[in-house]
C-alpha cells in the first residue's frame, strides 16, 4: 500500500486528472494526458488503487445504489428536504441534484482543500459492495464520515 500522505494519492489530484480528461474531446489527447501524468511526472502514488478508480469496470463492484437512494442519503447529510431534492432529480441527474443542494446547504461549506485520499475513497466504495437494502445503505458508514471527510465542514 502506498503512502496516503503522498500528493499523488490525494483525491484532489485524482479529480484534477479526471477533469483534464473530461475536458479533452480527443481520444489521443486523453491518452497523452494519462501518459504524461503517470510516466513523465514521476508518479509516486498507488497505481493499483488509481487504476481501480479510473477503470471501475475492470474490478466488478456492484453498489446497488439507485438515484433516489442517493438523494435520500444526501438529504440527511445536507439537512435538506428529501422531497425538494427528489423533485430536482426529476429535472436532471443525481450528480447535478447533489451538487445543487450541497451549494445551497446552510449546514455545510466546502473546505478550501479536500483531505481525502484515494485509499479512503476506494475503501468506502469497497464497503458499499454487497449492501443491497436501502435501509442498510442509509446507515452504512453513517453520515458523520461524509460530513467530516467528504470535502465538507460543519458551519
C-alpha positions, 0 to 999 in steps of 0.5 A: 500500500502506498503512502496516503500522505503522498500528493499523488494519492490525494483525491484532489489530484485524482479529480484534477486528472479526471477533469483534464480528461473530461475536458479533452474531446480527443481520444489521443489527447486523453491518452497523452494526458494519462501518459504524461501524468503517470510516466513523465511526472514521476508518479509516486502514488498507488497505481493499483488503487488509481487504476481501480478508480479510473477503470471501475469496470475492470474490478466488478463492484456492484453498489446497488445504489439507485438515484433516489437512494442517493438523494435520500442519503444526501438529504440527511447529510445536507439537512435538506428536504428529501422531497425538494431534492427528489423533485430536482432529480426529476429535472436532471441527474443525481450528480447535478441534484447533489451538487445543487443542494450541497451549494445551497446547504446552510449546514455545510461549506466546502473546505478550501482543500479536500483531505481525502485520499484515494485509499479512503475513497476506494475503501468506502466504495469497497464497503458499499459492495454487497449492501443491497437494502436501502435501509442498510445503505442509509446507515452504512458508514453513517453520515458523520464520515461524509460530513467530516471527510467528504470535502465538507465542514460543519458551519 
